[in-house]
Amino acid sequence: MPSQDDIHYALETTRVLREPDRRIATFGETKFEFQLISELMDRVGEVRIRTGAVEAQRPRILRPEAYRDVELEGFNPSARARFDKMVEKFRAEGQDLAFLQYGFQFRRGEVHEEIVHDSMDAVRERVLDDNRRTGNPSLAIIEGVDDTWEISILKFSFEMILRSHEINAFDFKRRGLI
């Protein structure tokens, strides 16, 4: 189990070197492929390349009625009443409380690993050059930390949500769904 410091370090150092050409589809599932490169922690001149896929489920609209199902685990007993009052206050002010919920599936079984005996700079350039040649539009190339590589994938997923949200909300509004 990674420590808070390990997680923080992974979030700070993860870089998306190439992001997919498209965003999360509004009305269907989206599959992104990834190649994650990371230096082995205790070996010089060895880089691990992980190849896999992340699937983004179709964004769902959460309407105010669904707030009744929001669990407030760990809060004191009066939290539910305060939460419900806050929702009603926003409704009374005419604020639209619908928002989009995103879901990702990360299938660890689909991840393949390869260790390359070369410098990180050389491997990075080779992976980017390979992608320029093949032109895979759904491929993300990510540089992360070897021991906490899953955090790097989660960071990439979260960034894709942030980049897709405005487009998805526009599509839903255009169809009169929110």
Secondary structure as UniProt FT lines:
FT   HELIX           4..13
FT   STRAND          15..18
FT   STRAND          30..39
FT   TURN            41..42
FT   TURN            44..45
FT   STRAND          46..56
FT   STRAND          60..62
FT   HELIX           64..69
FT   TURN            73..74
FT   TURN            77..78
FT   HELIX           79..92
FT   TURN            93..94
FT   STRAND          99..101
FT   STRAND          104..106
FT   HELIX           108..110
FT   STRAND          112..117
FT   HELIX           120..134
FT   TURN            137..138
FT   STRAND          139..143
FT   TURN            147..148
FT   HELIX           149..174
FT   TURN            175..176
//
